[in-house]
Amino acid sequence: MTINFCLERDAARTEAAGVHFLHVFPSFGIGGVPLRIVRIINHLGSRCRHTIVALDGDFGAGARISRDVECEFIAGKRAGTLSAIIKSGRYIAAVSPDVLLTYNWGSIEWALANTFWCRRRHIHFESGFGVEEAFRQLWRRVVVRRLALQAAEKVVVPSRTLEHVALETWRLPKDKLRYIPNGIEVAPLAGFGASAAPADATITVGTVAPLRAEKNVGRLIRAFARITSMPQLRLVIMGDGSERAKLEQLAADLGIAERVSFRGNVVVTPSVLHDELDIFCLSSDTEQMPNALLEAMAAGLPVAAVDVGDVRTMVAQENREFIVPVTDPAALANAIAVLAGDEKRRAAIGSLNRQRIVAEYALERMVAAYEALLLPQERADWSNGHR
């Protein structure tokens, strides 16, 4: 990782008011983790300032940061690990942030540099794994995580599944871990609970995912192709990425290209999903607590998905029979077909999923938890002043 930082410029910055956070992302493009942190940054507002490092140079999510927030973007590139640790340590020391925030395996060199060199206040966020760790932990990475995270104040995870991995495999102390489930804004939905469509009307099945190998959208396309008795079904794939051409060819090879729509990158909200889809699907090899699933539940949609991460426990109890083993290629097709054939059941399950979002995964809960974690002293000062 060769970083194109200008150390002199950053070290000489005029000190601004508020807590200074140095964020290190493998990528700050449009995706679940960056967009979640954008929400937190906007909530903290002018009380804080932020330096955001994206190691792939992608700052797509930055456009959603409020103009009222002081924020600087620094691009980086990848190279050898030793070089990465040295340069990361030098940059942390030069910038001297109040808090270092690192995200996922892609930023682990920065956690190592801080552990063995800088010792700034450090919080690490783990949100899931890439394709190389979809089914098993890599021994070398386990060892590096144990070393890199030993000096972190907290390691934040969004799922109980990942919490178990951190405890049992990475052997992190329980008091170092912080479980904060993802949250989503629950906005009103026009036409929510509308009357049933005619039995022969088009039924749209869909997913939202970056088209990468670990998202395994090919599994969904194959499952959809198995359902030959329902010509009214349509499949919508929202997202883009390196796998798109391969997936388009797969749909053509299976003879369903005319019923599969690739939308590319679109701004997806619960309202969009509510208007566009009848059933939400998730077919990833690995997930923890996917934001797309939260959005689908907030949209009042039933879910047909593979059983990865916390997906089964996230959805309403009545939806759980449609969360199927990842190793059963026919099960996902059957789950989709059963839901597609019963409009009343779809509506009932979708309503229960939306209720579960309101009760368990509201955005306000997540934001309050992040604020208490990131600004504990400010929260304590406020509490002391209002006794």
C-alpha positions as CSV (number, residue, x, y, z in Angstrom):
1,M,0.0,0.0,0.0
2,T,1.7,3.1,-1.2
3,I,0.0,6.2,0.1
4,N,0.1,9.5,-1.8
5,F,-0.3,11.5,1.4
6,C,1.2,15.0,1.7
7,L,2.4,14.7,5.3
8,E,3.6,18.3,5.6
9,R,0.3,19.7,4.5
10,D,-1.7,17.6,6.8
11,A,0.6,18.1,9.8
12,A,0.4,21.8,9.3
13,R,-3.4,22.0,9.1
14,T,-5.0,24.7,11.2
15,E,-6.5,23.1,14.2
16,A,-10.2,23.1,14.0
17,A,-12.7,22.9,16.7
18,G,-14.2,19.5,17.6
19,V,-13.0,15.9,17.8
20,H,-10.8,14.9,14.8
21,F,-11.5,11.4,13.4
22,L,-9.2,9.7,11.0
23,H,-11.2,7.0,9.1
24,V,-9.4,4.4,7.0
25,F,-11.6,2.5,4.5
26,P,-10.6,-0.1,1.9
27,S,-13.1,1.8,-0.2
28,F,-15.4,4.8,0.4
29,G,-17.5,4.0,-2.6
30,I,-21.3,3.5,-2.5
31,G,-21.8,0.5,-0.2
32,G,-23.3,-0.5,3.1
33,V,-20.4,0.4,5.5
34,P,-19.5,3.8,3.9
35,L,-23.2,4.8,3.7
36,R,-23.7,3.8,7.3
37,I,-20.7,5.9,8.5
38,V,-22.0,8.8,6.3
39,R,-25.2,8.8,8.4
40,I,-23.1,8.9,11.6
41,I,-20.8,11.7,10.3
42,N,-23.9,13.8,9.4
43,H,-25.4,13.2,12.8
44,L,-22.3,14.3,14.6
45,G,-22.3,17.4,12.5
46,S,-20.0,20.3,13.2
47,R,-19.0,18.9,16.6
48,C,-16.4,16.8,14.7
49,R,-14.1,16.9,11.7
50,H,-13.0,14.0,9.6
51,T,-10.1,12.8,7.5
52,I,-11.2,10.0,5.3
53,V,-8.6,7.7,3.7
54,A,-9.9,5.4,0.9
55,L,-7.2,2.9,-0.1
56,D,-8.7,2.4,-3.6
57,G,-9.3,6.1,-4.2
58,D,-13.1,5.7,-4.5
59,F,-15.0,8.4,-2.6
60,G,-18.4,7.9,-4.1
61,A,-20.2,7.9,-0.7
62,G,-18.6,11.3,0.2
63,A,-21.1,13.2,-1.9
64,R,-23.7,12.3,0.7
65,I,-21.8,14.0,3.6
66,S,-23.4,17.3,4.7
67,R,-21.7,20.5,3.6
68,D,-21.8,21.6,7.2
69,V,-19.3,18.9,8.1
70,E,-15.5,19.6,7.8
71,C,-14.2,16.6,5.9
72,E,-11.0,15.9,3.9
73,F,-10.5,13.0,1.5
74,I,-7.1,11.3,1.0
75,A,-6.5,8.6,-1.6
76,G,-4.2,5.6,-1.3
77,K,-2.9,2.6,-3.2
78,R,-1.9,-0.9,-2.2
79,A,1.6,-2.3,-2.0
80,G,3.7,-4.5,0.3
81,T,2.6,-5.0,3.9
82,L,5.7,-3.7,5.6
83,S,5.7,-0.6,3.5
84,A,2.0,-0.1,4.3
85,I,2.6,-0.4,8.1
86,I,5.5,2.1,8.1
87,K,3.7,4.7,5.9
88,S,0.5,4.3,7.8
89,G,2.3,4.8,11.1
90,R,4.0,7.9,9.8
91,Y,0.7,9.4,8.6
92,I,-1.1,8.7,11.9
93,A,1.7,10.3,13.8
94,A,1.8,13.3,11.6
95,V,-2.0,13.9,11.6
96,S,-2.3,13.0,15.3
97,P,-6.1,12.4,15.2
98,D,-8.1,12.2,18.4
99,V,-9.5,8.9,17.3
100,L,-8.4,6.4,14.6
101,L,-11.3,4.4,13.0
102,T,-10.4,1.4,10.8
103,Y,-12.8,-0.7,8.8
104,N,-12.5,-4.3,7.9
105,W,-9.5,-6.4,6.9
106,G,-8.5,-4.0,4.2
107,S,-7.3,-1.5,6.8
108,I,-5.5,-3.9,9.0
109,E,-2.1,-2.5,8.4
110,W,-3.3,0.8,10.0
111,A,-4.4,-1.1,13.0
112,L,-1.0,-2.8,13.2
113,A,0.8,0.5,12.9
114,N,-1.3,2.0,15.7
115,T,-0.8,-1.0,17.9
116,F,3.0,-1.1,17.7
117,W,3.8,2.5,17.0
118,C,1.3,5.3,17.5
119,R,-1.1,4.2,20.2
120,R,-3.9,6.7,19.4
121,R,-7.4,6.0,20.6
122,H,-8.5,3.3,18.2
123,I,-11.8,1.7,17.3
124,H,-12.0,-1.0,14.7
125,F,-15.2,-2.0,12.7
126,E,-15.6,-5.4,11.2
127,S,-18.6,-5.9,9.0
128,G,-18.0,-9.1,7.1
129,F,-15.7,-11.0,4.9
130,G,-14.7,-11.2,1.2
131,V,-15.0,-14.2,-1.0
132,E,-11.7,-15.6,0.3
133,E,-13.2,-16.0,3.8
134,A,-16.8,-16.8,2.8
135,F,-16.7,-20.3,4.2
136,R,-13.6,-20.4,6.5
137,Q,-11.2,-18.1,8.3
138,L,-7.7,-17.9,6.9
139,W,-5.2,-18.8,9.5
140,R,-2.8,-16.0,8.7
141,R,-5.5,-13.4,8.9
142,V,-6.7,-14.8,12.2
143,V,-3.2,-14.3,13.7
144,V,-2.8,-10.8,12.2
145,R,-6.2,-9.8,13.6
146,R,-5.2,-11.0,17.1
147,L,-2.1,-8.9,16.9
148,A,-3.5,-5.8,15.3
149,L,-6.6,-5.5,17.5
150,Q,-5.0,-6.1,20.9
151,A,-4.6,-2.3,21.5
152,A,-7.9,-1.3,20.1
153,E,-10.3,0.3,22.6
154,K,-13.3,-1.5,20.9
155,V,-14.0,-3.8,18.0
156,V,-17.5,-3.1,16.7
157,V,-19.5,-5.9,15.0
158,P,-23.0,-5.6,13.5
159,S,-24.0,-9.3,14.0
160,R,-24.1,-12.0,16.6
161,T,-22.5,-14.3,14.1
162,L,-19.4,-12.1,13.7
163,E,-19.3,-11.5,17.5
164,H,-19.0,-15.3,18.0
165,V,-16.1,-15.4,15.4
166,A,-14.3,-12.6,17.2
167,L,-14.6,-14.3,20.5
168,E,-13.9,-17.9,19.6
169,T,-11.6,-17.6,16.6
170,W,-9.8,-14.3,17.0
171,R,-9.9,-14.7,20.8
172,L,-10.6,-11.1,21.5
173,P,-11.7,-10.3,25.1
174,K,-15.4,-10.0,25.6
175,D,-15.2,-6.5,27.1
176,K,-13.4,-5.3,23.9
177,L,-16.2,-6.3,21.7
178,R,-19.2,-4.0,21.0
179,Y,-22.3,-5.3,19.2
180,I,-24.1,-2.5,17.4
181,P,-26.7,-3.8,14.9
182,N,-27.3,-1.7,11.8
183,G,-30.2,0.6,11.7
184,I,-32.4,2.2,9.0
185,E,-34.8,5.1,8.8
186,V,-38.4,4.0,8.7
187,A,-40.1,6.4,6.4
188,P,-43.8,6.4,5.4
189,L,-44.6,4.3,2.3
190,A,-47.2,5.4,-0.2
191,G,-49.7,2.7,-0.8
192,F,-48.4,0.4,2.0
193,G,-50.8,-2.4,2.5
194,A,-52.6,-1.9,-0.8
195,S,-55.1,-4.4,-2.1
196,A,-53.9,-7.6,-3.9
197,A,-53.0,-7.5,-7.6
198,P,-54.7,-9.9,-10.1
199,A,-53.4,-13.5,-9.9
200,D,-51.9,-13.3,-13.4
201,A,-50.2,-10.0,-12.9
202,T,-46.4,-9.7,-13.1
203,I,-44.6,-10.6,-9.9
204,T,-41.2,-9.0,-9.5
205,V,-38.4,-10.7,-7.5
206,G,-35.3,-8.7,-6.9
207,T,-32.1,-8.1,-5.1
208,V,-29.7,-5.3,-4.3
209,A,-26.0,-6.1,-4.3
210,P,-22.6,-5.0,-5.7
211,L,-21.9,-7.6,-8.4
212,R,-18.9,-9.3,-6.8
213,A,-18.1,-12.9,-6.4
214,E,-19.1,-13.3,-2.7
215,K,-22.6,-11.8,-3.4
216,N,-23.2,-14.9,-5.7
217,V,-26.1,-13.3,-7.6
218,G,-25.5,-16.3,-10.0
219,R,-27.1,-18.5,-7.3
220,L,-30.3,-16.3,-7.5
221,I,-30.4,-16.4,-11.3
222,R,-30.1,-20.2,-11.3
223,A,-32.8,-20.4,-8.7
224,F,-35.1,-18.1,-10.7
225,A,-34.5,-20.2,-13.8
226,R,-35.7,-23.3,-12.0
227,I,-39.2,-21.8,-11.6
228,T,-40.7,-22.8,-14.9
229,S,-44.4,-22.8,-14.0
230,M,-44.7,-19.1,-13.3
231,P,-44.1,-17.1,-16.6
232,Q,-45.4,-14.0,-14.8
233,L,-42.2,-13.8,-12.7
234,R,-39.6,-11.2,-13.4
235,L,-36.1,-10.8,-11.8
236,V,-34.6,-7.3,-11.1
237,I,-31.0,-7.0,-10.1
238,M,-29.9,-3.6,-8.7
239,G,-26.2,-3.0,-8.5
240,D,-23.1,-3.2,-10.6
241,G,-19.6,-4.6,-10.5
242,S,-17.0,-6.9,-12.0
243,E,-19.4,-9.9,-12.3
244,R,-22.1,-8.2,-14.4
245,A,-21.0,-9.4,-17.8
246,K,-20.7,-13.0,-16.5
247,L,-24.2,-12.8,-14.9
248,E,-25.8,-11.4,-18.0
249,Q,-24.3,-14.3,-20.0
250,L,-25.6,-16.8,-17.4
251,A,-29.1,-15.4,-17.8
252,A,-28.8,-15.8,-21.5
253,D,-27.4,-19.3,-21.3
254,L,-30.4,-20.3,-19.1
255,G,-32.9,-18.9,-21.5
256,I,-34.3,-16.3,-19.2
257,A,-32.5,-13.1,-20.3
258,E,-35.8,-11.5,-21.4
259,R,-37.2,-11.9,-17.9
260,V,-34.1,-10.6,-16.1
261,S,-33.4,-6.8,-15.8
262,F,-29.9,-5.5,-14.8
263,R,-30.5,-2.0,-13.5
264,G,-26.9,-1.0,-12.6
265,N,-26.2,1.3,-9.7
266,V,-29.4,3.1,-8.6
267,V,-30.3,5.0,-5.5
268,V,-32.1,2.3,-3.5
269,T,-34.5,3.3,-0.7
270,P,-37.3,1.4,1.1
271,S,-39.8,3.4,-1.0
272,V,-38.1,2.3,-4.2
273,L,-38.0,-1.3,-3.2
274,H,-41.7,-1.1,-2.1
275,D,-42.7,0.3,-5.5
276,E,-40.5,-2.1,-7.6
277,L,-40.5,-5.5,-5.9
278,D,-42.9,-8.1,-4.6
279,I,-40.2,-10.4,-3.1
280,F,-36.7,-9.5,-1.9
281,C,-34.0,-12.1,-2.4
282,L,-30.5,-12.5,-1.0
283,S,-28.1,-15.2,-2.3
284,S,-24.7,-14.2,-0.9
285,D,-22.0,-16.7,0.2
286,T,-21.2,-14.5,3.1
287,E,-23.1,-11.7,4.9
288,Q,-23.4,-10.5,8.5
289,M,-26.2,-7.9,8.8
290,P,-26.9,-6.7,5.2
291,N,-28.2,-3.2,4.8
292,A,-30.1,-4.2,1.7
293,L,-32.1,-6.7,3.8
294,L,-32.9,-3.9,6.3
295,E,-34.2,-1.7,3.5
296,A,-36.3,-4.5,2.1
297,M,-37.8,-5.2,5.5
298,A,-38.5,-1.5,5.9
299,A,-40.2,-1.6,2.5
300,G,-42.6,-4.2,3.8
301,L,-41.3,-7.0,1.6
302,P,-41.2,-10.7,2.3
303,V,-37.7,-12.2,2.0
304,A,-36.4,-15.4,0.3
305,A,-32.7,-15.8,1.2
306,V,-29.9,-18.1,2.0
307,D,-29.0,-18.7,5.7
308,V,-25.8,-16.6,6.2
309,G,-24.8,-14.4,9.0
310,D,-27.7,-13.0,11.0
311,V,-30.2,-13.1,8.2
312,R,-32.5,-15.7,9.8
313,T,-32.7,-13.9,13.1
314,M,-33.2,-10.5,11.4
315,V,-36.5,-11.3,9.6
316,A,-39.8,-11.9,11.4
317,Q,-40.5,-15.3,12.8
318,E,-43.1,-16.0,10.1
319,N,-40.5,-15.3,7.4
320,R,-37.9,-17.7,8.7
321,E,-39.1,-20.8,6.8
322,F,-38.0,-18.9,3.6
323,I,-34.4,-18.5,4.8
324,V,-32.9,-21.7,3.3
325,P,-29.6,-23.6,3.5
326,V,-26.9,-22.1,1.4
327,T,-25.9,-25.6,0.3
328,D,-29.3,-26.5,-1.2
329,P,-29.6,-25.2,-4.7
330,A,-33.3,-26.0,-5.1
331,A,-34.4,-24.6,-1.7
332,L,-34.1,-20.9,-2.8
333,A,-36.2,-21.6,-5.9
334,N,-38.9,-23.2,-3.8
335,A,-39.0,-20.4,-1.3
336,I,-39.4,-17.9,-4.1
337,A,-42.1,-20.0,-5.8
338,V,-44.1,-20.4,-2.6
339,L,-44.1,-16.7,-1.8
340,A,-44.9,-15.8,-5.5
341,G,-47.9,-18.1,-5.4
342,D,-49.5,-16.5,-2.3
343,E,-50.1,-12.8,-2.4
344,K,-51.9,-12.6,1.0
345,R,-49.0,-14.4,2.7
346,R,-46.5,-12.0,1.0
347,A,-48.4,-9.0,2.3
348,A,-48.7,-10.5,5.9
349,I,-45.0,-11.4,6.1
350,G,-43.9,-8.1,4.6
351,S,-45.9,-6.2,7.2
352,L,-44.4,-8.2,10.0
353,N,-40.9,-7.5,8.6
354,R,-41.6,-3.8,8.6
355,Q,-42.8,-4.0,12.2
356,R,-39.6,-5.8,13.2
357,I,-37.5,-3.0,11.7
358,V,-39.5,-0.4,13.8
359,A,-39.1,-2.4,17.0
360,E,-35.5,-3.6,16.7
361,Y,-33.5,-1.8,13.9
362,A,-34.6,1.8,13.8
363,L,-31.9,4.2,12.7
364,E,-32.2,6.2,15.9
365,R,-31.0,3.3,18.0
366,M,-27.9,2.8,15.9
367,V,-27.0,6.4,15.8
368,A,-27.3,6.8,19.6
369,A,-25.1,3.7,20.1
370,Y,-22.4,5.1,17.7
371,E,-22.5,8.5,19.4
372,A,-22.1,7.0,22.8
373,L,-19.1,5.0,21.5
374,L,-17.4,7.8,19.6
375,L,-18.0,10.7,21.9
376,P,-18.2,9.2,25.4
377,Q,-16.8,12.2,27.2
378,E,-19.2,14.7,25.5
379,R,-22.1,12.4,26.5
380,A,-20.9,12.2,30.1
381,D,-20.5,16.0,30.2
382,W,-24.0,16.5,28.9
383,S,-25.4,14.0,31.5
384,N,-23.6,15.7,34.4
385,G,-24.9,19.1,33.3
386,H,-28.5,17.9,33.2
387,R,-28.8,16.1,36.5
